[in-house]
Amino acid sequence: MPQDDPAAKPSAGRMYDYYLGGTHNFEVDRQAAEQVIKLMPFIPSFARLQRWALQNVAVELTQKRGYDVVIDFASGLPTNDHIHHRAPASTTVIYSDFDPSIVEYTREILAADSPNAHFFQGDASKPEELLNNPDVVKILNGRRKAAFVLWGVSIFMSDEDLKHALQYLYDWAAPGSCLAFNAQGSDGDKDSDAISGTIEMYKRMGVTLYSRSLDHYKELLKPWTLDEPGFTALYEWDGVESVGLTAEDLAAFKPMGGNYSGYLTK
Ligand SMILES: C[S@@+](CC[C@H](N)C(=O)[O-])C[C@H]1O[C@@H](n2cnc3c(N)ncnc32)[C@H](O)[C@@H]1O
């Protein structure tokens, strides 16, 4: 069967790369991204905040909490602002994304000097496929005390898929494992033109976005236990000043809700 031409249709992952100022995107991605930016001019700085927080998560999980296995779902491109650049070189980082064009690009990006960072094609809705992939099984070599990361993807997942993935990871993981979770779009203003327009725009690309309340996310996350201090809005995340966002940027994010994030443990 012929492979789909990746340059024919926008990809959420490559659009995200464009928001972040990256070069791993096609004209079709740039055009779609520009339409989203028209509706939500703050999106590039919002993406910057989200990616910065992910680096902060990488430091927390590895250098502060001591996990030496990080398994990241829906990673997007593993550019130099991603997990393995912030984790000690000895950390095993398993990235994944369901978009084959993203997986293709990672061959250029993941340099030979990152031997402990790996990238696999995988659907975050079916973590069993990634975790039972024979290459992943070999890399993990029986290690199940892990830090999972679900960052920047929850809005793309239905309740059913999210519930399944979270329960599967909980059952698979050894006690003491951790989950860094970004409750995208939580408590956003669904009626704002920015949100409803964006949902409509992604729909035309064949991508459904699911916006939900933080309480709803908390229900879906059971039986994972939320660590203190609970969910924190990304614009109040520890060290956020270093991102260099203006008060105007932060005020503009309001319709998106807090993009609340937190750590959960088994
Ligand atoms: C907004 S980017 C987030 C990238 C990265 N996690 C971050 O926070 O910086 C969303 C990524 O999720 C991927 N994605 C969406 N749904 C997915 C799914 N069900 N399984 C795996 N990847 C998915 C897209 O291909 C895209 O690369």
The ligand as an SDF file (V2000), in Angstrom:
LIG
                    3D

 27 29  0  0  0  0  0  0  0  0999 V2000
    0.9830   19.6110   21.3410 C   0  0  0  0  0  0  0  0  0  0  0  0
    2.1390   18.3570   20.8220 S   0  0  0  0  0  0  0  0  0  0  0  0
    2.8770   18.0000   22.4030 C   0  0  0  0  0  0  0  0  0  0  0  0
    4.3200   17.5660   22.3210 C   0  0  0  0  0  0  0  0  0  0  0  0
    5.0120   17.3850   23.6770 C   0  0  0  0  0  0  0  0  0  0  0  0
    4.3970   16.3260   24.4420 N   0  0  0  0  0  0  0  0  0  0  0  0
    5.0190   18.6790   24.4670 C   0  0  0  0  0  0  0  0  0  0  0  0
    4.2120   18.8250   25.4050 O   0  0  0  0  0  0  0  0  0  0  0  0
    5.8230   19.5720   24.1910 O   0  0  0  0  0  0  0  0  0  0  0  0
    1.0050   17.0130   20.6230 C   0  0  0  0  0  0  0  0  0  0  0  0
    1.6160   15.7380   20.0900 C   0  0  0  0  0  0  0  0  0  0  0  0
    0.7320   14.6730   20.3870 O   0  0  0  0  0  0  0  0  0  0  0  0
    0.7470   13.7420   19.3260 C   0  0  0  0  0  0  0  0  0  0  0  0
   -0.4630   12.9180   19.5190 N   0  0  0  0  0  0  0  0  0  0  0  0
   -1.7560   13.3110   19.5200 C   0  0  0  0  0  0  0  0  0  0  0  0
   -2.5520   12.2660   19.8360 N   0  0  0  0  0  0  0  0  0  0  0  0
   -1.7290   11.1910   20.0610 C   0  0  0  0  0  0  0  0  0  0  0  0
   -1.9500    9.8460   20.4440 C   0  0  0  0  0  0  0  0  0  0  0  0
   -3.1780    9.3540   20.6570 N   0  0  0  0  0  0  0  0  0  0  0  0
   -0.8830    9.0380   20.5810 N   0  0  0  0  0  0  0  0  0  0  0  0
    0.3720    9.5030   20.3660 C   0  0  0  0  0  0  0  0  0  0  0  0
    0.6450   10.7690   19.9790 N   0  0  0  0  0  0  0  0  0  0  0  0
   -0.3970   11.6130   19.8520 C   0  0  0  0  0  0  0  0  0  0  0  0
    0.8190   14.6050   18.0910 C   0  0  0  0  0  0  0  0  0  0  0  0
    1.3190   13.8890   16.9710 O   0  0  0  0  0  0  0  0  0  0  0  0
    1.7890   15.6960   18.5600 C   0  0  0  0  0  0  0  0  0  0  0  0
    3.1200   15.3800   18.2550 O   0  0  0  0  0  0  0  0  0  0  0  0
  1  2  1  0
  2  3  1  0
  2 10  1  0
  3  4  1  0
  4  5  1  0
  5  6  1  0
  5  7  1  0
  7  8  2  0
  7  9  1  0
 10 11  1  0
 11 12  1  0
 11 26  1  0
 12 13  1  0
 13 14  1  0
 13 24  1  0
 14 15  1  0
 14 23  1  0
 15 16  2  0
 16 17  1  0
 17 18  1  0
 17 23  2  0
 18 19  1  0
 18 20  2  0
 20 21  1  0
 21 22  2  0
 22 23  1  0
 24 25  1  0
 24 26  1  0
 26 27  1  0
M  CHG  2   2   1   9  -1
M  END
$$$$
